[in-house]
Amino acid sequence: MPKIRLALLSALLAVVVAPAVAKADLTYITMPDGVEIAVQVHFPAGSDGGKVGQWPTLFGLDGYGGALQPNDGTFMNSNKYVAVYASVRGTGCSGGKFDLFSWQSAQDGKYIIDQWIAKQPWSNGRVGIWGHSYAGLMGFLVAATSPEHLKATAVSGLIDDFYRGILYPGGVPNSGFPAAWGAGLRPVTEAEGDLQAQLTDAHCQANFAQHQMGDYAPPPDLIVGSYAEMQATPESWSMQHALIGHIKGITAPIQIGQQFQDEQTGPRGGHVLWQAIKGVPKRLVMSNGRHNPNDPTQTKAAWLDCWVINDGHDCGDVTNPEHRVLIHFDTRTANTQTRNHPYETANWPAPETDWRRYFLRTDGALSDTDPGALGAVAYATSSTDQRQTFNMGLTGESTNAGNETEGGLPNEAVWSLPIKQDTALAGPIDLTLWAKLSSTDTDLFVDLIDKAPDGTEFYLQRGLLRGSFRKVILKKSDRVQSGPHEGEIYRPYHPFVNPELVTPTQATKFDIEVFPVAQYLRKGHTLLLRVHAPPLNDPLSTYSYPPEQAPGVVQILQDADHPSSILLPFLPDASQVSHVATEPACGDVSGEVCFTPAADGPTGPALP
């Protein structure tokens, strides 16, 4: 691993904070191979500790505090369900050796559901899965084993593909959160959550000894192996463990939650997984916001109640196929989020999406009708370029990041689209750049920003691509299904194998995936598109892209043979979108980093 990545990892570990210790009694379940999995069982009021009645059960599995400290405690005190929460094998008080996001751990979950929960005297045989983040990822994998007694799943905070989603987004190494999580946050949080039992419970101590400290050491496949595997080969850890590879095993109804500014597991995973699932009832719930399990409108509870308790009957709008996608706009920041009524539609992207393609004009404007004068917009890349000096570890739901600092070079290309009437942007985005490089490779980073009339800028989303990984597999790329742009790609599929260097000064096409977002754009605002080198500090998260490319010049072309453009998804009727009536101020909207520029960058041709 390059020295700069190791130095960054050390700095990130300093911000790791673990939750307080919880105490509870544990039950140990023996797997077919003899390994014991520790679980905590929470009984609803009126069940007299499981002695009265038979109940539906909700199951969760994670590797933080696990059985002793649920990552998402939403259903711990339910009056409808028994809640069973387990520690991943090799963590906490479970036995065995730790293997991050392993299929074996998923099989443990299946065994607990079918061979233990379903056979308990307090169980009615109907089981649901819930979880967020680590527990969400493990919950998805357990669901993909197709347990016989599983009736529904409700999970959030997912990563579809560890290569594309977090380790190498766009083929660019992310040396921030995934390294800090694997080497620090996960083991430290596990230690804090399980310490009391490991010190006082002899049964727990015996199982803990089997770990051989493998749960506290950074997983070698993730920290070393993954960062040595620059290509997404079938043998790489990131591809072997990808959730998307188990998608066919999802055979029970599933709800997936996704937040557009998720600073940990990223903004991509939930959308891609949901789209790939076929043949079962499903629902996608989205909002702006950062990585947290908050569900203020209780969609998880409604989904699980519908399928686990009511078997899909008399569920109201929950099972309406025309309303299986819920998009929340202008979610407010507070100790718990406040969400407006969602925009409801039948699919994602919404079938009614008004796709519009805008030319990147050489005068710095975006136009859906006129490409403008022929020519190029150029910017310089620098090995020391740092686009935003935001705090690496943002605190709270949203942070006013203060002033943006621009580098001394003309180091960005900028285009703007004035918003002439209220409108709503919602969906994935494709940026097609035709460019000439002065070098054989470069990393491209894209910002999408909502600029208010007073100059305040709300950072919406980003996308990125390493130039040598520009190859696109057309058959695997996602395309617009209908309308004037039918057949056009909105999410390019890059194989990320066999990199091809760019021929300097030769016009080359780069298709860049800009991650999905939803934003209510108000009249008088301006939508900004910026292209530049990746920042050391990702504006939205603890992701980091240490400079690994040589400095150079990028010329973005605009002519008949090289039409650089961006495909944007708008909803056709903004009046149907529930939003905050009074325009939110900086810091009001969950997850949106906002700032006031210290100096505007160039908006036209920056270099000859």
ABEGO torsion letter per residue (X at the ends): XBAAAAAAAAAAAAABBBBBBBBBBBBBBBBAAGBBBBBBBBBBBGAGGGABEBBBBBBBBBABAEAABBABAAAAABAABBBBBBBBBGBEABBEBBBBGBAAAAAAAAAAAAAAAAABAABAGBBBBBEBEAAAAAAAAAAAAGBAABABBBBBGBBABAAAAAABBGGBBBABAAAAAAAAAAAAAAAAAAAAAAAABAAAAAAAAAAGGAAABBBAAAAAAAAABABBBAABAAAAABAAAAAAABABBBBBBBBAABAAAEAAAAAAAAAABBGBBBBBBBBBEBBBABBAAGAAAAAAAAAAAAGGBGAEAAABAAAABBBBBGBBBBABBBBBBBBBBABOBBAABBBBBBBBBAAGBBBAABAEBBEBBBBBBBAABBABABBABBBEABBBAEBBBBBABBABBBBBBBBABBBBBBEBBBBBBBBBBABABBBBBBBBBBBBAAGBBBBABBBBBBAAAABBBAAABBBBABEAABGBBABBBBAGBGBBBBBBGBBBBBBBBBBBBBBBBBBGBBBBBBBBBBBABBAABABBBBBABBBBBBBBBBBAABBBBBBBBBBABAAABBBBABBBBBGABBGBBBBBBABBBBABBABX
